[in-house]
Amino acid sequence: MPPLDPARPITRDDIEAKLRQLRRSGEAGAEAARGAGLAGSLVGGLVLVVGAYLLGRRRGRKRRSVIEIRRV
């Protein structure tokens, strides 16, 4: 894209070129963020599953009854 001259009017080609440039830079940023988002969601899911397992295990221990059987 040629440098803008204050005396020259802005044309449709100038606007289209700038929009293409912005779109390319936005797509590159989105690709980088996609990888980080995927890794974050995997770690978050793993933490959620492990937390549910540990809480369920703890609750099971609290509710467990002790049964004593005696023969007479």
mmCIF file as Biopython writes it, N, C-alpha, C and O atoms, coordinates in Angstrom:
data_model
#
loop_
_atom_site.group_PDB
_atom_site.id
_atom_site.type_symbol
_atom_site.label_atom_id
_atom_site.label_alt_id
_atom_site.label_comp_id
_atom_site.label_asym_id
_atom_site.label_entity_id
_atom_site.label_seq_id
_atom_site.pdbx_PDB_ins_code
_atom_site.Cartn_x
_atom_site.Cartn_y
_atom_site.Cartn_z
_atom_site.occupancy
_atom_site.B_iso_or_equiv
_atom_site.auth_seq_id
_atom_site.auth_asym_id
_atom_site.pdbx_PDB_model_num
ATOM 1   N N  . MET A ? 1  ? 0.843   -1.158  0.000  1.0 0.0 1  A 1 
ATOM 2   C CA . MET A ? 1  ? 0.000   0.000   0.000  1.0 0.0 1  A 1 
ATOM 3   C C  . MET A ? 1  ? 0.901   1.237   0.000  1.0 0.0 1  A 1 
ATOM 4   O O  . MET A ? 1  ? 1.786   1.349   0.848  1.0 0.0 1  A 1 
ATOM 5   N N  . PRO A ? 2  ? 0.693   2.152   -0.921 1.0 0.0 2  A 1 
ATOM 6   C CA . PRO A ? 2  ? 1.537   3.352   -0.978 1.0 0.0 2  A 1 
ATOM 7   C C  . PRO A ? 2  ? 1.249   4.279   0.196  1.0 0.0 2  A 1 
ATOM 8   O O  . PRO A ? 2  ? 0.133   4.296   0.716  1.0 0.0 2  A 1 
ATOM 9   N N  . PRO A ? 3  ? 2.246   5.046   0.613  1.0 0.0 3  A 1 
ATOM 10  C CA . PRO A ? 3  ? 2.024   5.986   1.716  1.0 0.0 3  A 1 
ATOM 11  C C  . PRO A ? 3  ? 0.970   7.021   1.316  1.0 0.0 3  A 1 
ATOM 12  O O  . PRO A ? 3  ? 0.871   7.402   0.150  1.0 0.0 3  A 1 
ATOM 13  N N  . LEU A ? 4  ? 0.199   7.464   2.283  1.0 0.0 4  A 1 
ATOM 14  C CA . LEU A ? 4  ? -0.869  8.413   2.002  1.0 0.0 4  A 1 
ATOM 15  C C  . LEU A ? 4  ? -0.322  9.828   1.873  1.0 0.0 4  A 1 
ATOM 16  O O  . LEU A ? 4  ? 0.491   10.278  2.680  1.0 0.0 4  A 1 
ATOM 17  N N  . ASP A ? 5  ? -0.783  10.503  0.853  1.0 0.0 5  A 1 
ATOM 18  C CA . ASP A ? 5  ? -0.430  11.894  0.603  1.0 0.0 5  A 1 
ATOM 19  C C  . ASP A ? 5  ? -1.630  12.735  1.036  1.0 0.0 5  A 1 
ATOM 20  O O  . ASP A ? 5  ? -2.743  12.483  0.575  1.0 0.0 5  A 1 
ATOM 21  N N  . PRO A ? 6  ? -1.441  13.704  1.887  1.0 0.0 6  A 1 
ATOM 22  C CA . PRO A ? 6  ? -2.584  14.487  2.362  1.0 0.0 6  A 1 
ATOM 23  C C  . PRO A ? 6  ? -3.352  15.173  1.225  1.0 0.0 6  A 1 
ATOM 24  O O  . PRO A ? 6  ? -4.536  15.472  1.380  1.0 0.0 6  A 1 
ATOM 25  N N  . ALA A ? 7  ? -2.705  15.422  0.100  1.0 0.0 7  A 1 
ATOM 26  C CA . ALA A ? 7  ? -3.370  16.108  -1.011 1.0 0.0 7  A 1 
ATOM 27  C C  . ALA A ? 7  ? -4.175  15.113  -1.855 1.0 0.0 7  A 1 
ATOM 28  O O  . ALA A ? 7  ? -5.077  15.517  -2.589 1.0 0.0 7  A 1 
ATOM 29  N N  . ARG A ? 8  ? -3.857  13.814  -1.757 1.0 0.0 8  A 1 
ATOM 30  C CA . ARG A ? 8  ? -4.541  12.809  -2.570 1.0 0.0 8  A 1 
ATOM 31  C C  . ARG A ? 8  ? -5.758  12.275  -1.831 1.0 0.0 8  A 1 
ATOM 32  O O  . ARG A ? 8  ? -5.669  11.993  -0.636 1.0 0.0 8  A 1 
ATOM 33  N N  . PRO A ? 9  ? -6.898  12.128  -2.511 1.0 0.0 9  A 1 
ATOM 34  C CA . PRO A ? 9  ? -8.082  11.584  -1.841 1.0 0.0 9  A 1 
ATOM 35  C C  . PRO A ? 9  ? -7.923  10.072  -1.591 1.0 0.0 9  A 1 
ATOM 36  O O  . PRO A ? 9  ? -7.198  9.381   -2.307 1.0 0.0 9  A 1 
ATOM 37  N N  . ILE A ? 10 ? -8.605  9.594   -0.580 1.0 0.0 10 A 1 
ATOM 38  C CA . ILE A ? 10 ? -8.575  8.171   -0.261 1.0 0.0 10 A 1 
ATOM 39  C C  . ILE A ? 10 ? -9.499  7.443   -1.225 1.0 0.0 10 A 1 
ATOM 40  O O  . ILE A ? 10 ? -10.659 7.815   -1.398 1.0 0.0 10 A 1 
ATOM 41  N N  . THR A ? 11 ? -8.960  6.393   -1.854 1.0 0.0 11 A 1 
ATOM 42  C CA . THR A ? 11 ? -9.753  5.647   -2.837 1.0 0.0 11 A 1 
ATOM 43  C C  . THR A ? 11 ? -10.269 4.350   -2.242 1.0 0.0 11 A 1 
ATOM 44  O O  . THR A ? 11 ? -9.906  3.952   -1.135 1.0 0.0 11 A 1 
ATOM 45  N N  . ARG A ? 12 ? -11.124 3.711   -3.014 1.0 0.0 12 A 1 
ATOM 46  C CA . ARG A ? 12 ? -11.679 2.429   -2.586 1.0 0.0 12 A 1 
ATOM 47  C C  . ARG A ? 12 ? -10.568 1.383   -2.461 1.0 0.0 12 A 1 
ATOM 48  O O  . ARG A ? 12 ? -10.602 0.540   -1.565 1.0 0.0 12 A 1 
ATOM 49  N N  . ASP A ? 13 ? -9.582  1.443   -3.366 1.0 0.0 13 A 1 
ATOM 50  C CA . ASP A ? 13 ? -8.460  0.505   -3.308 1.0 0.0 13 A 1 
ATOM 51  C C  . ASP A ? 13 ? -7.659  0.664   -2.018 1.0 0.0 13 A 1 
ATOM 52  O O  . ASP A ? 13 ? -7.191  -0.324  -1.453 1.0 0.0 13 A 1 
ATOM 53  N N  . ASP A ? 14 ? -7.500  1.886   -1.556 1.0 0.0 14 A 1 
ATOM 54  C CA . ASP A ? 14 ? -6.782  2.131   -0.300 1.0 0.0 14 A 1 
ATOM 55  C C  . ASP A ? 14 ? -7.516  1.476   0.874  1.0 0.0 14 A 1 
ATOM 56  O O  . ASP A ? 14 ? -6.901  0.844   1.733  1.0 0.0 14 A 1 
ATOM 57  N N  . ILE A ? 15 ? -8.816  1.636   0.890  1.0 0.0 15 A 1 
ATOM 58  C CA . ILE A ? 15 ? -9.621  1.076   1.978  1.0 0.0 15 A 1 
ATOM 59  C C  . ILE A ? 15 ? -9.585  -0.454  1.940  1.0 0.0 15 A 1 
ATOM 60  O O  . ILE A ? 15 ? -9.436  -1.097  2.979  1.0 0.0 15 A 1 
ATOM 61  N N  . GLU A ? 16 ? -9.722  -1.038  0.744  1.0 0.0 16 A 1 
ATOM 62  C CA . GLU A ? 16 ? -9.687  -2.492  0.615  1.0 0.0 16 A 1 
ATOM 63  C C  . GLU A ? 16 ? -8.342  -3.057  1.039  1.0 0.0 16 A 1 
ATOM 64  O O  . GLU A ? 16 ? -8.288  -4.091  1.706  1.0 0.0 16 A 1 
ATOM 65  N N  . ALA A ? 17 ? -7.256  -2.393  0.661  1.0 0.0 17 A 1 
ATOM 66  C CA . ALA A ? 17 ? -5.921  -2.859  1.030  1.0 0.0 17 A 1 
ATOM 67  C C  . ALA A ? 17 ? -5.741  -2.825  2.545  1.0 0.0 17 A 1 
ATOM 68  O O  . ALA A ? 17 ? -5.178  -3.754  3.124  1.0 0.0 17 A 1 
ATOM 69  N N  . LYS A ? 18 ? -6.214  -1.769  3.184  1.0 0.0 18 A 1 
ATOM 70  C CA . LYS A ? 18 ? -6.082  -1.666  4.640  1.0 0.0 18 A 1 
ATOM 71  C C  . LYS A ? 18 ? -6.920  -2.731  5.344  1.0 0.0 18 A 1 
ATOM 72  O O  . LYS A ? 18 ? -6.481  -3.305  6.340  1.0 0.0 18 A 1 
ATOM 73  N N  . LEU A ? 19 ? -8.119  -2.998  4.836  1.0 0.0 19 A 1 
ATOM 74  C CA . LEU A ? 19 ? -8.964  -4.030  5.434  1.0 0.0 19 A 1 
ATOM 75  C C  . LEU A ? 19 ? -8.342  -5.415  5.282  1.0 0.0 19 A 1 
ATOM 76  O O  . LEU A ? 19 ? -8.412  -6.227  6.204  1.0 0.0 19 A 1 
ATOM 77  N N  . ARG A ? 20 ? -7.730  -5.693  4.121  1.0 0.0 20 A 1 
ATOM 78  C CA . ARG A ? 20 ? -7.042  -6.980  3.934  1.0 0.0 20 A 1 
ATOM 79  C C  . ARG A ? 20 ? -5.881  -7.117  4.915  1.0 0.0 20 A 1 
ATOM 80  O O  . ARG A ? 20 ? -5.656  -8.188  5.479  1.0 0.0 20 A 1 
ATOM 81  N N  . GLN A ? 21 ? -5.152  -6.032  5.108  1.0 0.0 21 A 1 
ATOM 82  C CA . GLN A ? 21 ? -4.027  -6.051  6.039  1.0 0.0 21 A 1 
ATOM 83  C C  . GLN A ? 21 ? -4.515  -6.323  7.467  1.0 0.0 21 A 1 
ATOM 84  O O  . GLN A ? 21 ? -3.911  -7.123  8.182  1.0 0.0 21 A 1 
ATOM 85  N N  . LEU A ? 22 ? -5.582  -5.678  7.878  1.0 0.0 22 A 1 
ATOM 86  C CA . LEU A ? 22 ? -6.128  -5.891  9.218  1.0 0.0 22 A 1 
ATOM 87  C C  . LEU A ? 22 ? -6.642  -7.312  9.392  1.0 0.0 22 A 1 
ATOM 88  O O  . LEU A ? 22 ? -6.468  -7.914  10.452 1.0 0.0 22 A 1 
ATOM 89  N N  . ARG A ? 23 ? -7.273  -7.846  8.360  1.0 0.0 23 A 1 
ATOM 90  C CA . ARG A ? 23 ? -7.808  -9.207  8.441  1.0 0.0 23 A 1 
ATOM 91  C C  . ARG A ? 23 ? -6.679  -10.228 8.613  1.0 0.0 23 A 1 
ATOM 92  O O  . ARG A ? 23 ? -6.797  -11.156 9.414  1.0 0.0 23 A 1 
ATOM 93  N N  . ARG A ? 24 ? -5.584  -10.058 7.862  1.0 0.0 24 A 1 
ATOM 94  C CA . ARG A ? 24 ? -4.455  -10.984 7.980  1.0 0.0 24 A 1 
ATOM 95  C C  . ARG A ? 24 ? -3.858  -10.949 9.377  1.0 0.0 24 A 1 
ATOM 96  O O  . ARG A ? 24 ? -3.541  -11.998 9.939  1.0 0.0 24 A 1 
ATOM 97  N N  . SER A ? 25 ? -3.699  -9.763  9.946  1.0 0.0 25 A 1 
ATOM 98  C CA . SER A ? 25 ? -3.111  -9.670  11.281 1.0 0.0 25 A 1 
ATOM 99  C C  . SER A ? 25 ? -4.069  -10.244 12.325 1.0 0.0 25 A 1 
ATOM 100 O O  . SER A ? 25 ? -3.621  -10.842 13.302 1.0 0.0 25 A 1 
ATOM 101 N N  . GLY A ? 26 ? -5.363  -10.074 12.138 1.0 0.0 26 A 1 
ATOM 102 C CA . GLY A ? 26 ? -6.343  -10.636 13.067 1.0 0.0 26 A 1 
ATOM 103 C C  . GLY A ? 26 ? -6.380  -12.148 13.004 1.0 0.0 26 A 1 
ATOM 104 O O  . GLY A ? 26 ? -6.525  -12.806 14.034 1.0 0.0 26 A 1 
ATOM 105 N N  . GLU A ? 27 ? -6.253  -12.708 11.816 1.0 0.0 27 A 1 
ATOM 106 C CA . GLU A ? 27 ? -6.260  -14.167 11.666 1.0 0.0 27 A 1 
ATOM 107 C C  . GLU A ? 27 ? -5.029  -14.796 12.317 1.0 0.0 27 A 1 
ATOM 108 O O  . GLU A ? 27 ? -5.114  -15.874 12.907 1.0 0.0 27 A 1 
ATOM 109 N N  . ALA A ? 28 ? -3.895  -14.123 12.208 1.0 0.0 28 A 1 
ATOM 110 C CA . ALA A ? 28 ? -2.676  -14.643 12.823 1.0 0.0 28 A 1 
ATOM 111 C C  . ALA A ? 28 ? -2.819  -14.656 14.348 1.0 0.0 28 A 1 
ATOM 112 O O  . ALA A ? 28 ? -2.395  -15.610 15.001 1.0 0.0 28 A 1 
ATOM 113 N N  . GLY A ? 29 ? -3.401  -13.624 14.906 1.0 0.0 29 A 1 
ATOM 114 C CA . GLY A ? 29 ? -3.616  -13.577 16.352 1.0 0.0 29 A 1 
ATOM 115 C C  . GLY A ? 29 ? -4.611  -14.627 16.810 1.0 0.0 29 A 1 
ATOM 116 O O  . GLY A ? 29 ? -4.462  -15.207 17.886 1.0 0.0 29 A 1 
ATOM 117 N N  . ALA A ? 30 ? -5.633  -14.871 15.988 1.0 0.0 30 A 1 
ATOM 118 C CA . ALA A ? 30 ? -6.641  -15.875 16.339 1.0 0.0 30 A 1 
ATOM 119 C C  . ALA A ? 30 ? -6.036  -17.274 16.331 1.0 0.0 30 A 1 
ATOM 120 O O  . ALA A ? 30 ? -6.369  -18.091 17.190 1.0 0.0 30 A 1 
ATOM 121 N N  . GLU A ? 31 ? -5.174  -17.560 15.401 1.0 0.0 31 A 1 
ATOM 122 C CA . GLU A ? 31 ? -4.521  -18.871 15.344 1.0 0.0 31 A 1 
ATOM 123 C C  . GLU A ? 31 ? -3.655  -19.101 16.585 1.0 0.0 31 A 1 
ATOM 124 O O  . GLU A ? 31 ? -3.636  -20.202 17.136 1.0 0.0 31 A 1 
ATOM 125 N N  . ALA A ? 32 ? -2.950  -18.077 17.018 1.0 0.0 32 A 1 
ATOM 126 C CA . ALA A ? 32 ? -2.106  -18.209 18.207 1.0 0.0 32 A 1 
ATOM 127 C C  . ALA A ? 32 ? -2.963  -18.405 19.449 1.0 0.0 32 A 1 
ATOM 128 O O  . ALA A ? 32 ? -2.611  -19.200 20.321 1.0 0.0 32 A 1 
ATOM 129 N N  . ALA A ? 33 ? -4.072  -17.697 19.543 1.0 0.0 33 A 1 
ATOM 130 C CA . ALA A ? 33 ? -4.943  -17.809 20.718 1.0 0.0 33 A 1 
ATOM 131 C C  . ALA A ? 33 ? -5.681  -19.143 20.737 1.0 0.0 33 A 1 
ATOM 132 O O  . ALA A ? 33 ? -6.012  -19.646 21.811 1.0 0.0 33 A 1 
ATOM 133 N N  . ARG A ? 34 ? -5.942  -19.718 19.578 1.0 0.0 34 A 1 
ATOM 134 C CA . ARG A ? 34 ? -6.663  -20.986 19.516 1.0 0.0 34 A 1 
ATOM 135 C C  . ARG A ? 34 ? -5.883  -22.096 20.222 1.0 0.0 34 A 1 
ATOM 136 O O  . ARG A ? 34 ? -6.466  -22.893 20.957 1.0 0.0 34 A 1 
ATOM 137 N N  . GLY A ? 35 ? -4.575  -22.150 20.004 1.0 0.0 35 A 1 
ATOM 138 C CA . GLY A ? 35 ? -3.741  -23.171 20.655 1.0 0.0 35 A 1 
ATOM 139 C C  . GLY A ? 35 ? -3.727  -23.004 22.161 1.0 0.0 35 A 1 
ATOM 140 O O  . GLY A ? 35 ? -3.813  -23.988 22.896 1.0 0.0 35 A 1 
ATOM 141 N N  . ALA A ? 36 ? -3.621  -21.770 22.629 1.0 0.0 36 A 1 
ATOM 142 C CA . ALA A ? 36 ? -3.622  -21.518 24.071 1.0 0.0 36 A 1 
ATOM 143 C C  . ALA A ? 36 ? -4.983  -21.842 24.673 1.0 0.0 36 A 1 
ATOM 144 O O  . ALA A ? 36 ? -5.055  -22.374 25.781 1.0 0.0 36 A 1 
ATOM 145 N N  . GLY A ? 37 ? -6.052  -21.534 23.967 1.0 0.0 37 A 1 
ATOM 146 C CA . GLY A ? 37 ? -7.390  -21.835 24.460 1.0 0.0 37 A 1 
ATOM 147 C C  . GLY A ? 37 ? -7.636  -23.324 24.561 1.0 0.0 37 A 1 
ATOM 148 O O  . GLY A ? 37 ? -8.258  -23.792 25.514 1.0 0.0 37 A 1 
ATOM 149 N N  . LEU A ? 38 ? -7.156  -24.066 23.591 1.0 0.0 38 A 1 
ATOM 150 C CA . LEU A ? 38 ? -7.319  -25.517 23.612 1.0 0.0 38 A 1 
ATOM 151 C C  . LEU A ? 38 ? -6.560  -26.131 24.790 1.0 0.0 38 A 1 
ATOM 152 O O  . LEU A ? 38 ? -7.090  -26.991 25.493 1.0 0.0 38 A 1 
ATOM 153 N N  . ALA A ? 39 ? -5.335  -25.695 24.999 1.0 0.0 39 A 1 
ATOM 154 C CA . ALA A ? 39 ? -4.544  -26.209 26.121 1.0 0.0 39 A 1 
ATOM 155 C C  . ALA A ? 39 ? -5.199  -25.850 27.453 1.0 0.0 39 A 1 
ATOM 156 O O  . ALA A ? 39 ? -5.244  -26.676 28.365 1.0 0.0 39 A 1 
ATOM 157 N N  . GLY A ? 40 ? -5.700  -24.636 27.566 1.0 0.0 40 A 1 
ATOM 158 C CA . GLY A ? 40 ? -6.357  -24.209 28.801 1.0 0.0 40 A 1 
ATOM 159 C C  . GLY A ? 40 ? -7.620  -25.004 29.085 1.0 0.0 40 A 1 
ATOM 160 O O  . GLY A ? 40 ? -7.895  -25.353 30.233 1.0 0.0 40 A 1 
ATOM 161 N N  . SER A ? 41 ? -8.389  -25.290 28.041 1.0 0.0 41 A 1 
ATOM 162 C CA . SER A ? 41 ? -9.627  -26.059 28.250 1.0 0.0 41 A 1 
ATOM 163 C C  . SER A ? 41 ? -9.316  -27.507 28.632 1.0 0.0 41 A 1 
ATOM 164 O O  . SER A ? 41 ? -10.035 -28.098 29.438 1.0 0.0 41 A 1 
ATOM 165 N N  . LEU A ? 42 ? -8.269  -28.078 28.074 1.0 0.0 42 A 1 
ATOM 166 C CA . LEU A ? 42 ? -7.881  -29.438 28.461 1.0 0.0 42 A 1 
ATOM 167 C C  . LEU A ? 42 ? -7.446  -29.500 29.916 1.0 0.0 42 A 1 
ATOM 168 O O  . LEU A ? 42 ? -7.849  -30.405 30.646 1.0 0.0 42 A 1 
ATOM 169 N N  . VAL A ? 43 ? -6.637  -28.558 30.340 1.0 0.0 43 A 1 
ATOM 170 C CA . VAL A ? 43 ? -6.180  -28.518 31.730 1.0 0.0 43 A 1 
ATOM 171 C C  . VAL A ? 43 ? -7.363  -28.277 32.661 1.0 0.0 43 A 1 
ATOM 172 O O  . VAL A ? 43 ? -7.462  -28.911 33.712 1.0 0.0 43 A 1 
ATOM 173 N N  . GLY A ? 44 ? -8.260  -27.369 32.288 1.0 0.0 44 A 1 
ATOM 174 C CA . GLY A ? 44 ? -9.440  -27.097 33.109 1.0 0.0 44 A 1 
ATOM 175 C C  . GLY A ? 44 ? -10.334 -28.318 33.239 1.0 0.0 44 A 1 
ATOM 176 O O  . GLY A ? 44 ? -10.852 -28.590 34.323 1.0 0.0 44 A 1 
ATOM 177 N N  . GLY A ? 45 ? -10.522 -29.057 32.157 1.0 0.0 45 A 1 
ATOM 178 C CA . GLY A ? 45 ? -11.329 -30.277 32.200 1.0 0.0 45 A 1 
ATOM 179 C C  . GLY A ? 45 ? -10.703 -31.332 33.091 1.0 0.0 45 A 1 
ATOM 180 O O  . GLY A ? 45 ? -11.401 -32.009 33.846 1.0 0.0 45 A 1 
ATOM 181 N N  . LEU A ? 46 ? -9.408  -31.471 33.005 1.0 0.0 46 A 1 
ATOM 182 C CA . LEU A ? 46 ? -8.705  -32.447 33.834 1.0 0.0 46 A 1 
ATOM 183 C C  . LEU A ? 46 ? -8.825  -32.096 35.315 1.0 0.0 46 A 1 
ATOM 184 O O  . LEU A ? 46 ? -9.055  -32.975 36.146 1.0 0.0 46 A 1 
ATOM 185 N N  . VAL A ? 47 ? -8.672  -30.828 35.643 1.0 0.0 47 A 1 
ATOM 186 C CA . VAL A ? 47 ? -8.807  -30.381 37.034 1.0 0.0 47 A 1 
ATOM 187 C C  . VAL A ? 47 ? -10.227 -30.637 37.528 1.0 0.0 47 A 1 
ATOM 188 O O  . VAL A ? 47 ? -10.419 -31.050 38.672 1.0 0.0 47 A 1 
ATOM 189 N N  . LEU A ? 48 ? -11.212 -30.397 36.685 1.0 0.0 48 A 1 
ATOM 190 C CA . LEU A ? 48 ? -12.601 -30.627 37.065 1.0 0.0 48 A 1 
ATOM 191 C C  . LEU A ? 48 ? -12.870 -32.105 37.353 1.0 0.0 48 A 1 
ATOM 192 O O  . LEU A ? 48 ? -13.532 -32.434 38.337 1.0 0.0 48 A 1 
ATOM 193 N N  . VAL A ? 49 ? -12.365 -32.986 36.507 1.0 0.0 49 A 1 
ATOM 194 C CA . VAL A ? 49 ? -12.582 -34.424 36.699 1.0 0.0 49 A 1 
ATOM 195 C C  . VAL A ? 49 ? -11.885 -34.912 37.967 1.0 0.0 49 A 1 
ATOM 196 O O  . VAL A ? 49 ? -12.474 -35.660 38.748 1.0 0.0 49 A 1 
ATOM 197 N N  . VAL A ? 50 ? -10.649 -34.499 38.175 1.0 0.0 50 A 1 
ATOM 198 C CA . VAL A ? 50 ? -9.906  -34.919 39.376 1.0 0.0 50 A 1 
ATOM 199 C C  . VAL A ? 50 ? -10.579 -34.372 40.634 1.0 0.0 50 A 1 
ATOM 200 O O  . VAL A ? 50 ? -10.678 -35.078 41.638 1.0 0.0 50 A 1 
ATOM 201 N N  . GLY A ? 51 ? -11.041 -33.120 40.588 1.0 0.0 51 A 1 
ATOM 202 C CA . GLY A ? 51 ? -11.723 -32.534 41.734 1.0 0.0 51 A 1 
ATOM 203 C C  . GLY A ? 51 ? -13.019 -33.272 42.065 1.0 0.0 51 A 1 
ATOM 204 O O  . GLY A ? 51 ? -13.307 -33.515 43.237 1.0 0.0 51 A 1 
ATOM 205 N N  . ALA A ? 52 ? -13.798 -33.629 41.052 1.0 0.0 52 A 1 
ATOM 206 C CA . ALA A ? 52 ? -15.038 -34.373 41.277 1.0 0.0 52 A 1 
ATOM 207 C C  . ALA A ? 52 ? -14.740 -35.742 41.867 1.0 0.0 52 A 1 
ATOM 208 O O  . ALA A ? 52 ? -15.461 -36.207 42.749 1.0 0.0 52 A 1 
ATOM 209 N N  . TYR A ? 53 ? -13.694 -36.384 41.393 1.0 0.0 53 A 1 
ATOM 210 C CA . TYR A ? 53 ? -13.311 -37.697 41.925 1.0 0.0 53 A 1 
ATOM 211 C C  . TYR A ? 53 ? -12.939 -37.596 43.404 1.0 0.0 53 A 1 
ATOM 212 O O  . TYR A ? 53 ? -13.397 -38.390 44.225 1.0 0.0 53 A 1 
ATOM 213 N N  . LEU A ? 54 ? -12.107 -36.615 43.730 1.0 0.0 54 A 1 
ATOM 214 C CA . LEU A ? 54 ? -11.663 -36.473 45.117 1.0 0.0 54 A 1 
ATOM 215 C C  . LEU A ? 54 ? -12.811 -36.100 46.049 1.0 0.0 54 A 1 
ATOM 216 O O  . LEU A ? 54 ? -12.890 -36.619 47.163 1.0 0.0 54 A 1 
ATOM 217 N N  . LEU A ? 55 ? -13.700 -35.211 45.617 1.0 0.0 55 A 1 
ATOM 218 C CA . LEU A ? 55 ? -14.837 -34.843 46.454 1.0 0.0 55 A 1 
ATOM 219 C C  . LEU A ? 55 ? -15.782 -36.021 46.641 1.0 0.0 55 A 1 
ATOM 220 O O  . LEU A ? 55 ? -16.313 -36.209 47.735 1.0 0.0 55 A 1 
ATOM 221 N N  . GLY A ? 56 ? -16.000 -36.807 45.613 1.0 0.0 56 A 1 
ATOM 222 C CA . GLY A ? 56 ? -16.857 -37.984 45.731 1.0 0.0 56 A 1 
ATOM 223 C C  . GLY A ? 56 ? -16.254 -39.025 46.642 1.0 0.0 56 A 1 
ATOM 224 O O  . GLY A ? 56 ? -16.967 -39.683 47.399 1.0 0.0 56 A 1 
ATOM 225 N N  . ARG A ? 57 ? -14.972 -39.176 46.576 1.0 0.0 57 A 1 
ATOM 226 C CA . ARG A ? 57 ? -14.282 -40.135 47.435 1.0 0.0 57 A 1 
ATOM 227 C C  . ARG A ? 57 ? -14.389 -39.725 48.900 1.0 0.0 57 A 1 
ATOM 228 O O  . ARG A ? 57 ? -14.601 -40.561 49.779 1.0 0.0 57 A 1 
ATOM 229 N N  . ARG A ? 58 ? -14.240 -38.430 49.145 1.0 0.0 58 A 1 
ATOM 230 C CA . ARG A ? 58 ? -14.333 -37.919 50.514 1.0 0.0 58 A 1 
ATOM 231 C C  . ARG A ? 58 ? -15.741 -38.109 51.053 1.0 0.0 58 A 1 
ATOM 232 O O  . ARG A ? 58 ? -15.921 -38.518 52.200 1.0 0.0 58 A 1 
ATOM 233 N N  . ARG A ? 59 ? -16.724 -37.818 50.242 1.0 0.0 59 A 1 
ATOM 234 C CA . ARG A ? 59 ? -18.112 -37.973 50.681 1.0 0.0 59 A 1 
ATOM 235 C C  . ARG A ? 59 ? -18.436 -39.443 50.960 1.0 0.0 59 A 1 
ATOM 236 O O  . ARG A ? 59 ? -19.176 -39.755 51.893 1.0 0.0 59 A 1 
ATOM 237 N N  . GLY A ? 60 ? -17.887 -40.324 50.161 1.0 0.0 60 A 1 
ATOM 238 C CA . GLY A ? 60 ? -18.102 -41.749 50.384 1.0 0.0 60 A 1 
ATOM 239 C C  . GLY A ? 60 ? -17.514 -42.218 51.698 1.0 0.0 60 A 1 
ATOM 240 O O  . GLY A ? 60 ? -18.082 -43.085 52.363 1.0 0.0 60 A 1 
ATOM 241 N N  . ARG A ? 61 ? -16.397 -41.661 52.071 1.0 0.0 61 A 1 
ATOM 242 C CA . ARG A ? 61 ? -15.781 -42.027 53.354 1.0 0.0 61 A 1 
ATOM 243 C C  . ARG A ? 61 ? -16.595 -41.500 54.525 1.0 0.0 61 A 1 
ATOM 244 O O  . ARG A ? 61 ? -16.706 -42.170 55.552 1.0 0.0 61 A 1 
ATOM 245 N N  . LYS A ? 62 ? -17.160 -40.323 54.385 1.0 0.0 62 A 1 
ATOM 246 C CA . LYS A ? 62 ? -17.937 -39.738 55.473 1.0 0.0 62 A 1 
ATOM 247 C C  . LYS A ? 62 ? -19.232 -40.505 55.701 1.0 0.0 62 A 1 
ATOM 248 O O  . LYS A ? 62 ? -19.687 -40.617 56.839 1.0 0.0 62 A 1 
ATOM 249 N N  . ARG A ? 63 ? -19.838 -41.037 54.633 1.0 0.0 63 A 1 
ATOM 250 C CA . ARG A ? 63 ? -21.139 -41.685 54.744 1.0 0.0 63 A 1 
ATOM 251 C C  . ARG A ? 63 ? -21.026 -43.189 54.981 1.0 0.0 63 A 1 
ATOM 252 O O  . ARG A ? 63 ? -22.044 -43.859 55.157 1.0 0.0 63 A 1 
ATOM 253 N N  . ARG A ? 64 ? -19.823 -43.725 54.989 1.0 0.0 64 A 1 
ATOM 254 C CA . ARG A ? 64 ? -19.645 -45.159 55.133 1.0 0.0 64 A 1 
ATOM 255 C C  . ARG A ? 64 ? -20.038 -45.590 56.541 1.0 0.0 64 A 1 
ATOM 256 O O  . ARG A ? 64 ? -19.645 -44.966 57.527 1.0 0.0 64 A 1 
ATOM 257 N N  . SER A ? 65 ? -20.797 -46.636 56.620 1.0 0.0 65 A 1 
ATOM 258 C CA . SER A ? 65 ? -21.246 -47.154 57.915 1.0 0.0 65 A 1 
ATOM 259 C C  . SER A ? 65 ? -20.331 -48.280 58.360 1.0 0.0 65 A 1 
ATOM 260 O O  . SER A ? 65 ? -19.727 -48.977 57.544 1.0 0.0 65 A 1 
ATOM 261 N N  . VAL A ? 66 ? -20.244 -48.440 59.670 1.0 0.0 66 A 1 
ATOM 262 C CA . VAL A ? 66 ? -19.488 -49.549 60.233 1.0 0.0 66 A 1 
ATOM 263 C C  . VAL A ? 66 ? -20.504 -50.552 60.726 1.0 0.0 66 A 1 
ATOM 264 O O  . VAL A ? 66 ? -21.316 -50.245 61.599 1.0 0.0 66 A 1 
ATOM 265 N N  . ILE A ? 67 ? -20.463 -51.741 60.175 1.0 0.0 67 A 1 
ATOM 266 C CA . ILE A ? 67 ? -21.402 -52.794 60.561 1.0 0.0 67 A 1 
ATOM 267 C C  . ILE A ? 67 ? -20.635 -53.870 61.306 1.0 0.0 67 A 1 
ATOM 268 O O  . ILE A ? 67 ? -19.605 -54.360 60.841 1.0 0.0 67 A 1 
ATOM 269 N N  . GLU A ? 68 ? -21.153 -54.227 62.465 1.0 0.0 68 A 1 
ATOM 270 C CA . GLU A ? 68 ? -20.494 -55.235 63.269 1.0 0.0 68 A 1 
ATOM 271 C C  . GLU A ? 68 ? -21.430 -56.435 63.334 1.0 0.0 68 A 1 
ATOM 272 O O  . GLU A ? 68 ? -22.601 -56.301 63.689 1.0 0.0 68 A 1 
ATOM 273 N N  . ILE A ? 69 ? -20.909 -57.600 62.991 1.0 0.0 69 A 1 
ATOM 274 C CA . ILE A ? 69 ? -21.716 -58.801 62.995 1.0 0.0 69 A 1 
ATOM 275 C C  . ILE A ? 69 ? -21.210 -59.688 64.136 1.0 0.0 69 A 1 
ATOM 276 O O  . ILE A ? 69 ? -20.012 -59.945 64.250 1.0 0.0 69 A 1 
ATOM 277 N N  . ARG A ? 70 ? -22.149 -60.155 64.987 1.0 0.0 70 A 1 
ATOM 278 C CA . ARG A ? 70 ? -21.788 -61.016 66.116 1.0 0.0 70 A 1 
ATOM 279 C C  . ARG A ? 70 ? -22.594 -62.320 66.001 1.0 0.0 70 A 1 
ATOM 280 O O  . ARG A ? 70 ? -23.782 -62.313 65.677 1.0 0.0 70 A 1 
ATOM 281 N N  . ARG A ? 71 ? -21.941 -63.380 66.263 1.0 0.0 71 A 1 
ATOM 282 C CA . ARG A ? 71 ? -22.638 -64.679 66.287 1.0 0.0 71 A 1 
ATOM 283 C C  . ARG A ? 71 ? -22.912 -65.038 67.733 1.0 0.0 71 A 1 
ATOM 284 O O  . ARG A ? 71 ? -22.060 -64.901 68.610 1.0 0.0 71 A 1 
ATOM 285 N N  . VAL A ? 72 ? -24.064 -65.475 67.936 1.0 0.0 72 A 1 
ATOM 286 C CA . VAL A ? 72 ? -24.449 -65.824 69.297 1.0 0.0 72 A 1 
ATOM 287 C C  . VAL A ? 72 ? -24.482 -67.315 69.477 1.0 0.0 72 A 1 
ATOM 288 O O  . VAL A ? 72 ? -24.788 -67.798 70.567 1.0 0.0 72 A 1 
#
